[in-house]
Amino acid sequence: MLFKFISLGLAGAAGTIARYLFSGIVQRLVSSDFPLGTAAVNIIGCFLFGLLWASMESRLSISGQTRAIVFIGFFGAFTTFSSYIFETSKLLDQSQWLLAMGNILLQNIIGLACILAGLAIGKLI
């Protein structure tokens, strides 16, 4: 169990550093007020998450522990957006339309409301 936690932590650190570097490079290259660096990380993260997941499902024999390290550790730190999109795509794949829409609405609308509330409260205290 200790090895799993250490591995998750190291993978998370690698994902964090990759996110910081990649988003910073993209943002400097485009020189825009739009957060294109973050968007690029989320979009690339979703693509890589899907690519690796499909490869591991169909072609590679990868243990559950290794999957957790890659997808929770690295991708969890690189972009949690990829996990959210993957889970939503699974709901759509299972024809659970209402749950998928609920997930989208919950995380986007309530998430946005919560960040705005947190910012407002943070300014008051």
C-alpha positions in Angstrom: 0.0 0.0 0.0 2.9 2.4 0.8 4.4 1.7 -2.6 1.0 2.6 -4.3 0.8 5.9 -2.4 4.4 6.9 -3.2 3.9 5.9 -6.8 0.6 8.0 -7.0 2.4 10.9 -5.4 5.3 10.8 -7.8 3.0 10.4 -10.8 1.0 13.3 -9.5 4.1 15.4 -9.1 5.1 14.5 -12.7 1.6 15.5 -13.9 1.7 18.8 -12.0 5.1 19.7 -13.5 4.0 18.6 -17.0 0.9 20.8 -16.7 2.8 23.8 -15.5 5.4 23.6 -18.2 3.0 22.7 -21.1 0.4 25.3 -20.3 3.1 28.0 -19.7 4.7 27.3 -23.0 1.4 27.4 -24.9 0.3 30.6 -23.1 3.6 32.3 -23.9 3.4 31.2 -27.6 -0.1 32.6 -28.2 0.3 35.6 -26.0 -3.4 36.1 -25.3 -5.6 36.9 -22.4 -7.7 33.8 -23.2 -6.5 30.8 -21.0 -5.4 28.8 -24.0 -2.6 27.1 -22.0 -5.1 25.6 -19.7 -7.5 24.7 -22.6 -4.6 23.0 -24.4 -3.7 21.0 -21.3 -7.3 19.9 -20.9 -7.8 19.0 -24.6 -4.5 17.2 -25.0 -5.1 15.5 -21.6 -8.4 14.2 -22.8 -6.9 12.9 -26.0 -4.0 11.2 -24.3 -6.3 9.8 -21.5 -8.6 8.2 -24.2 -5.7 7.0 -26.3 -3.9 5.3 -23.4 -7.1 3.9 -21.9 -8.1 2.3 -25.2 -4.6 0.9 -25.7 -4.6 -0.6 -22.2 -8.1 -2.0 -22.7 -7.5 -3.6 -26.0 -3.8 -4.2 -26.5 -1.9 -4.0 -23.3 -2.1 -6.1 -20.2 -1.7 -3.4 -17.5 -2.4 -4.0 -13.8 -5.1 -2.1 -11.9 -2.4 -0.5 -9.8 -0.5 0.8 -12.8 -3.7 2.1 -14.3 -4.4 4.0 -11.0 -0.9 5.4 -11.0 -1.2 6.6 -14.6 -4.8 7.8 -14.7 -5.3 9.0 -11.1 -1.8 10.0 -10.4 -0.4 11.6 -13.6 -3.6 12.5 -15.4 -5.3 13.5 -12.1 -2.7 16.2 -11.6 -2.2 17.0 -15.3 -5.9 17.5 -15.8 -8.9 16.5 -13.8 -10.9 17.6 -16.7 -9.9 14.4 -18.6 -11.4 12.3 -15.8 -14.6 14.3 -15.8 -15.0 14.0 -19.6 -14.1 10.3 -19.5 -16.7 9.5 -16.9 -19.3 11.5 -18.8 -18.4 9.6 -22.0 -18.9 6.3 -20.2 -22.4 7.4 -19.1 -23.2 8.4 -22.7 -21.8 5.1 -23.9 -24.1 3.3 -21.5 -27.1 5.4 -22.8 -27.5 7.0 -19.4 -28.4 10.4 -21.0 -29.9 12.0 -17.9 -26.9 11.0 -15.7 -24.5 12.3 -18.3 -26.4 15.6 -18.6 -26.6 15.8 -14.8 -22.9 15.3 -14.6 -22.2 18.1 -17.1 -24.7 20.5 -15.5 -23.5 19.7 -12.0 -19.8 20.1 -12.6 -20.0 23.1 -14.9 -22.9 25.1 -13.6 -22.5 24.4 -9.9 -18.7 24.4 -10.2 -18.8 27.8 -11.8 -21.2 29.1 -9.1 -19.0 27.7 -6.4 -15.8 29.3 -7.8 -17.7 32.6 -8.0 -19.0 32.2 -4.4 -15.5 31.3 -3.2 -14.0 34.3 -4.9 -16.7 36.6 -3.4 -16.3 35.2 0.1 -12.6 35.3 -0.2 -12.7 39.0 -1.0 -14.9 39.6 2.0 -12.8 37.9 4.7 
